[in-house]
């Protein structure tokens, strides 16, 4: 028969073992919360259409069929402050969960770091979010006709859409579970209502078509040009172009040419190139002065002589659609194609003796593609 002291010692040992066992169980990786909380958010699927904007727009035929390999989404609160952003390899649709509230959104192809010709600025605020062209230093110090000109790159293909407002209502999250008891987590139904947002993306760059009639075209070896006064970026949220301007360089290999006829010595040089378009406030011809845009052209002749021309063309750049007028100007109008044709007071290239070069080096000779703009007599300069 155990003595009272031994009994007390045994009981104490049992208590100690119980405490240690309890402590061990509390410190093990098997700890579980009593409840699991679910976020009180609506489940959305964002669908982006990247191609439909191009349909029935023949002037964009060289830019059709664009399909990105991913997209970036910036979501802002109703006051315009950034609250969420992400990039994804999803292309046509992606899932988003959002709490109750009113939001704004900017969507574009690629990620922030995948563009080389421009960068993004001030993306923390919806209305401030914009692009700015990257400066090109390749020709600034060359001993050329344009020495010292600060050039900027023409934009890469940027497709985007700005959603000014969308709302997540309480009714959209009523069927979302707020919390469940942990032990019954496997018995909870996952059936929830999913809401869909459908958005249409469009190009943020503007394409300008330049066409110049040249007398003595057969004497041309190469052509370089630049155009001053074009916007140096655009607003992502409002689609307007920046008010600041830049100069874009057009090298020989970007120009095409065509003769007036099989036996003609005269013809046209032409180029179709993306820009950011006219600065905000200069979209329409009546809002511009002739000196707002300056086209400078430097021809190299077959004998290596050079001829330089300079034209004030601010009042000559026009839109394909004549309905782009002051009373109807809206944000999509700044995306219309720009046209510039010079057919009076045209460059005259003199005949060259003992040519060293072959005509049209580096050019892309092609059929005149001016069917969209027609031939317009723009008068004298």
C-alpha positions as CSV (number, residue, x, y, z in Angstrom):
1,X,0.0,0.0,0.0
2,X,1.4,3.3,-1.1
3,X,2.2,5.9,1.5
4,X,0.5,9.3,1.4
5,X,3.7,11.0,0.4
6,X,4.2,8.7,-2.6
7,X,0.6,9.2,-3.7
8,X,1.1,12.9,-3.6
9,X,4.4,12.6,-5.6
10,X,2.7,10.5,-8.2
11,X,-0.2,12.9,-8.6
12,X,2.3,15.8,-9.0
13,X,4.2,13.9,-11.6
14,X,1.0,13.2,-13.5
15,X,0.0,16.9,-13.4
16,X,3.4,17.9,-14.7
17,X,3.2,15.5,-17.5
18,X,-0.2,16.8,-18.4
19,X,1.0,20.4,-18.5
20,X,4.0,19.4,-20.6
21,X,1.8,17.5,-23.0
22,X,-0.6,20.5,-23.3
23,X,2.3,22.9,-23.9
24,X,3.7,20.6,-26.6
25,X,0.3,20.4,-28.4
26,X,0.0,24.2,-28.3
27,X,3.5,24.7,-29.8
28,X,3.1,22.1,-32.5
29,X,2.3,22.9,-36.2
30,X,-1.1,21.5,-35.8
31,X,-2.5,24.7,-34.3
32,X,-5.7,25.8,-36.0
33,X,-7.8,29.0,-35.9
34,X,-11.3,28.8,-34.7
35,X,-12.6,30.6,-37.8
36,X,-11.4,31.3,-41.3
37,X,-12.3,34.8,-42.7
38,X,-13.2,35.4,-46.3
39,X,-12.7,38.7,-47.9
40,X,-15.8,40.7,-48.5
41,X,-15.2,41.3,-52.2
42,X,-17.0,40.9,-55.5
43,X,-15.5,38.6,-58.0
44,X,-15.0,40.1,-61.4
45,X,-13.7,39.0,-64.7
46,X,-12.2,41.8,-66.9
47,X,-12.4,41.1,-70.6
48,X,-10.3,43.2,-73.0
49,X,-10.9,43.3,-76.8
50,X,-7.7,44.2,-78.5
51,X,-8.6,44.0,-82.1
52,X,-12.2,45.2,-82.9
53,X,-11.2,48.9,-83.0
54,X,-9.1,48.2,-86.1
55,X,-12.1,46.8,-88.1
56,X,-13.3,48.9,-91.0
57,X,-10.4,51.3,-90.6
58,X,-8.3,50.8,-93.8
59,X,-5.9,53.6,-92.8
60,X,-4.7,51.3,-89.9
61,X,-4.1,48.3,-92.2
62,X,-0.4,48.2,-91.4
63,X,-1.2,48.0,-87.7
64,X,-4.0,45.4,-87.7
65,X,-4.0,42.0,-86.1
66,X,-2.2,43.2,-83.0
67,X,-2.5,40.9,-80.1
68,X,-0.4,41.3,-76.9
69,X,1.1,38.6,-74.8
70,X,-0.1,40.2,-71.5
71,X,-1.5,43.3,-70.0
72,X,-1.2,45.7,-67.1
73,X,-4.1,46.9,-65.0
74,X,-4.1,50.0,-62.8
75,X,-7.2,50.4,-60.5
76,X,-7.9,53.8,-58.8
77,X,-10.5,54.7,-56.1
78,X,-13.2,57.2,-56.9
79,X,-10.9,60.1,-55.9
80,X,-8.3,59.0,-58.4
81,X,-5.7,57.6,-56.1
82,X,-4.0,54.3,-57.1
83,X,-5.2,51.4,-54.9
84,X,-4.1,48.4,-56.9
85,X,-2.0,47.5,-59.9
86,X,-0.7,44.3,-61.5
87,X,0.7,42.8,-64.7
88,X,-0.4,39.5,-65.9
89,X,0.3,37.0,-68.8
90,X,-3.5,36.8,-69.2
91,X,-4.4,38.4,-72.5
92,X,-8.1,38.5,-73.2
93,X,-9.5,38.2,-69.6
94,X,-8.3,38.2,-66.0
95,X,-9.9,37.8,-62.6
96,X,-10.2,40.6,-60.1
97,X,-11.7,40.7,-56.6
98,X,-12.8,44.2,-55.4
99,X,-14.6,45.4,-52.2
100,X,-17.6,47.6,-52.4
101,X,-16.9,51.0,-53.9
102,X,-16.6,53.1,-57.1
103,X,-13.4,52.8,-59.1
104,X,-11.5,53.9,-62.2
105,X,-9.2,51.9,-64.2
106,X,-6.4,52.1,-66.9
107,X,-5.5,48.9,-68.9
108,X,-2.7,48.6,-71.5
109,X,-0.7,46.0,-73.3
110,X,2.6,44.9,-71.8
111,X,4.1,46.0,-68.5
112,X,5.6,49.3,-67.4
113,X,9.2,48.3,-68.3
114,X,8.6,46.7,-71.7
115,X,8.4,49.9,-73.7
116,X,11.7,51.5,-74.9
117,X,10.5,54.5,-76.9
118,X,8.7,56.1,-74.0
119,X,8.1,55.8,-70.2
120,X,5.2,56.2,-67.9
121,X,5.0,59.0,-65.4
122,X,2.7,60.1,-62.5
123,X,0.7,56.8,-62.5
124,X,-0.1,57.2,-58.8
125,X,-3.0,59.5,-59.8
126,X,-5.6,58.6,-62.5
127,X,-5.8,62.0,-64.2
128,X,-2.0,62.5,-64.0
129,X,-1.1,59.2,-65.6
130,X,0.8,59.9,-68.8
131,X,3.5,58.8,-71.2
132,X,6.6,60.8,-72.0
133,X,8.8,60.1,-75.1
134,X,12.4,58.9,-74.6
135,X,15.0,61.2,-76.0
136,X,17.3,59.8,-78.7
137,X,20.9,60.9,-78.6
138,X,22.1,59.1,-81.7
139,X,22.4,62.1,-84.0
140,X,22.8,65.1,-81.7
141,X,26.6,65.5,-82.1
142,X,26.9,64.5,-85.7
143,X,28.2,67.1,-88.1
144,X,25.0,67.1,-90.1
145,X,22.3,69.6,-91.2
146,X,20.5,68.8,-88.0
147,X,23.4,68.9,-85.6
148,X,22.3,69.5,-82.0
149,X,18.6,68.7,-82.6
150,X,17.1,67.0,-79.5
151,X,15.2,64.1,-81.1
152,X,12.6,61.8,-79.4
153,X,11.6,58.4,-80.4
154,X,8.2,57.8,-82.1
155,X,6.0,55.6,-79.9
156,X,5.9,51.9,-79.8
157,X,2.5,50.3,-80.3
158,X,0.6,51.2,-77.2
159,X,-3.0,49.9,-76.9
160,X,-5.0,51.0,-73.9
161,X,-8.4,51.8,-72.4
162,X,-9.4,54.1,-69.6
163,X,-12.5,53.3,-67.6
164,X,-13.8,56.5,-66.0
165,X,-16.1,54.8,-63.5
166,X,-17.3,51.3,-62.5
167,X,-19.0,50.4,-59.3
168,X,-19.0,47.4,-57.0
169,X,-22.3,47.4,-55.1
170,X,-23.2,45.6,-51.8
171,X,-25.5,43.4,-53.8
172,X,-22.5,42.1,-55.7
173,X,-21.0,40.7,-52.5
174,X,-24.1,39.5,-50.7
175,X,-23.4,35.9,-51.6
176,X,-19.8,36.0,-50.5
177,X,-19.1,34.2,-47.2
178,X,-17.7,36.3,-44.5
179,X,-16.4,33.5,-42.3
180,X,-16.9,29.9,-41.5
181,X,-16.1,27.5,-38.7
182,X,-12.8,25.8,-39.5
183,X,-14.1,22.3,-38.9
184,X,-16.7,22.7,-41.6
185,X,-14.6,24.4,-44.2
186,X,-14.9,21.5,-46.6
187,X,-18.7,21.6,-46.6
188,X,-18.9,25.2,-47.8
189,X,-20.3,25.7,-51.3
190,X,-18.0,27.6,-53.6
191,X,-20.8,28.8,-55.9
192,X,-20.6,32.6,-56.2
193,X,-21.9,35.1,-58.7
194,X,-19.1,36.4,-61.1
195,X,-19.6,39.8,-62.7
196,X,-18.0,40.7,-66.1
197,X,-16.5,43.9,-67.4
198,X,-16.0,44.2,-71.1
199,X,-13.6,46.9,-72.4
200,X,-12.4,47.8,-75.9
201,X,-8.7,48.9,-76.3
202,X,-7.5,51.2,-79.0
203,X,-4.1,52.6,-80.1
204,X,-2.8,55.6,-78.1
205,X,-0.4,56.7,-80.8
206,X,-1.4,58.7,-83.9
207,X,-0.1,57.9,-87.4
208,X,0.9,60.8,-89.6
209,X,1.0,60.5,-93.3
210,X,3.5,62.9,-95.0
211,X,3.6,63.2,-98.8
212,X,5.7,65.7,-100.7
213,X,5.8,66.2,-104.5
214,X,9.4,66.5,-105.7
215,X,10.6,67.8,-109.1
216,X,13.7,66.0,-110.3
217,X,13.1,63.0,-108.1
218,X,15.3,60.9,-110.3
219,X,18.3,62.9,-109.1
220,X,17.7,62.0,-105.5
221,X,20.0,59.5,-103.7
222,X,18.6,59.7,-100.1
223,X,16.4,61.8,-97.9
224,X,16.4,62.7,-94.2
225,X,13.8,64.9,-92.5
226,X,12.5,66.0,-89.1
227,X,9.2,67.3,-87.9
228,X,9.0,69.8,-85.0
229,X,6.0,70.6,-82.7
230,X,4.6,67.1,-82.2
231,X,3.4,66.1,-78.7
232,X,5.9,64.2,-76.6
233,X,3.4,61.8,-75.0
234,X,-0.2,61.5,-74.0
235,X,-2.6,61.2,-71.1
236,X,-3.5,57.6,-70.4
237,X,-6.7,58.5,-68.6
238,X,-8.1,61.3,-70.8
239,X,-6.4,60.4,-74.1
240,X,-5.3,64.0,-74.7
241,X,-1.8,64.6,-76.0
242,X,0.8,66.3,-73.8
243,X,1.0,70.1,-74.2
244,X,4.9,69.8,-74.4
245,X,6.4,69.2,-77.9
246,X,9.3,67.3,-79.4
247,X,11.1,66.8,-82.7
248,X,10.9,63.4,-84.5
249,X,13.6,62.3,-87.0
250,X,12.7,60.4,-90.2
251,X,15.6,58.5,-91.7
252,X,16.1,57.4,-95.3
253,X,15.0,53.8,-94.7
254,X,11.6,55.0,-93.5
255,X,10.7,56.9,-96.7
256,X,9.1,55.5,-99.8
257,X,8.9,57.1,-103.2
258,X,6.9,56.8,-106.4
259,X,7.1,58.5,-109.8
260,X,4.3,60.3,-111.5
261,X,4.5,57.9,-114.5
262,X,6.8,55.4,-116.1
263,X,8.7,58.0,-118.0
264,X,8.5,60.9,-115.5
265,X,11.4,62.4,-113.7
266,X,9.2,63.7,-111.0
267,X,7.3,62.0,-108.2
268,X,6.4,61.8,-104.6
269,X,8.3,60.9,-101.4
270,X,6.1,59.6,-98.6
271,X,6.1,58.2,-95.1
272,X,3.6,56.8,-92.7
273,X,4.9,56.9,-89.1
274,X,3.4,56.8,-85.6
275,X,3.7,59.9,-83.5
276,X,1.8,61.1,-80.4
277,X,-0.1,63.5,-82.6
278,X,-0.6,67.2,-82.1
279,X,-0.3,68.7,-78.6
280,X,-3.4,69.3,-76.6
281,X,-5.0,72.6,-77.7
282,X,-3.5,72.3,-81.2
283,X,-5.6,69.3,-82.4
284,X,-7.4,71.3,-85.1
285,X,-6.0,73.4,-87.9
286,X,-7.8,76.6,-86.7
287,X,-6.0,76.2,-83.3
288,X,-2.5,76.2,-84.9
289,X,-0.2,78.7,-86.3
290,X,1.9,77.8,-89.4
291,X,5.1,77.8,-87.3
292,X,3.7,75.4,-84.7
293,X,5.0,72.5,-86.9
294,X,8.1,72.8,-89.0
295,X,9.1,70.1,-91.6
296,X,12.8,70.1,-92.5
297,X,14.0,68.0,-95.4
298,X,17.5,67.4,-96.5
299,X,18.1,65.6,-99.9
300,X,21.4,64.1,-100.9
301,X,21.7,64.0,-104.7
302,X,23.3,61.3,-106.8
303,X,26.6,63.3,-106.8
304,X,26.6,63.6,-103.0
305,X,25.5,67.3,-103.1
306,X,22.8,68.2,-100.6
307,X,19.7,70.4,-100.9
308,X,17.8,71.6,-97.8
309,X,14.2,72.8,-97.6
310,X,12.2,74.0,-94.6
311,X,8.4,74.4,-94.5
312,X,6.1,75.8,-91.9
313,X,3.2,73.3,-91.9
314,X,1.3,73.9,-88.7
315,X,-1.8,75.1,-90.6
316,X,-1.4,72.3,-93.3
317,X,-1.7,69.2,-91.1
318,X,-5.2,68.0,-91.2
319,X,-7.4,65.0,-90.2
320,X,-8.7,62.4,-92.6
321,X,-12.2,63.0,-91.2
322,X,-13.5,66.5,-92.0
323,X,-16.0,66.1,-89.1
324,X,-13.2,66.8,-86.6
325,X,-14.3,70.3,-85.9
326,X,-14.4,72.5,-82.8
327,X,-18.0,71.8,-81.9
328,X,-17.7,68.0,-82.1
329,X,-14.1,67.5,-80.9
330,X,-14.1,64.7,-78.4
331,X,-11.3,62.6,-77.0
332,X,-11.4,59.9,-79.7
333,X,-10.8,62.6,-82.3
334,X,-7.2,63.0,-81.2
335,X,-6.6,59.4,-82.4
336,X,-7.6,60.1,-86.0
337,X,-4.9,59.9,-88.7
338,X,-3.1,63.1,-89.6
339,X,-2.2,64.0,-93.1
340,X,0.3,66.5,-94.6
341,X,0.7,67.0,-98.4
342,X,3.0,69.5,-100.0
343,X,2.2,70.0,-103.7
344,X,3.0,73.7,-104.2
345,X,6.3,75.4,-103.8
346,X,7.8,71.9,-104.0
347,X,11.5,70.9,-103.7
348,X,13.3,71.1,-107.1
349,X,16.3,68.7,-107.3
350,X,18.8,69.8,-110.1
351,X,20.2,67.5,-112.6
352,X,23.4,65.9,-111.5
353,X,26.5,65.3,-113.7
354,X,28.6,62.2,-113.3
355,X,26.5,60.7,-110.5
356,X,28.4,58.7,-107.9
357,X,25.4,56.9,-106.4
358,X,22.4,55.0,-107.6
359,X,19.0,56.7,-107.2
360,X,16.9,55.8,-104.2
361,X,19.5,54.1,-101.9
362,X,17.8,52.8,-98.8
363,X,14.3,53.7,-100.0
364,X,11.3,51.5,-100.1
365,X,9.8,52.1,-103.6
366,X,6.1,51.3,-103.7
367,X,2.8,52.2,-105.2
368,X,1.3,55.5,-104.0
369,X,-1.0,54.6,-101.0
370,X,-2.7,57.9,-100.8
371,X,-6.2,56.6,-101.5
372,X,-7.3,57.5,-97.9
373,X,-6.5,61.2,-98.0
374,X,-6.8,62.1,-101.7
375,X,-4.9,64.9,-103.3
376,X,-5.5,68.3,-101.7
377,X,-4.3,71.6,-103.1
378,X,-3.0,73.2,-100.0
379,X,-2.1,76.5,-101.6
380,X,1.2,78.5,-101.2
381,X,3.3,78.7,-98.1
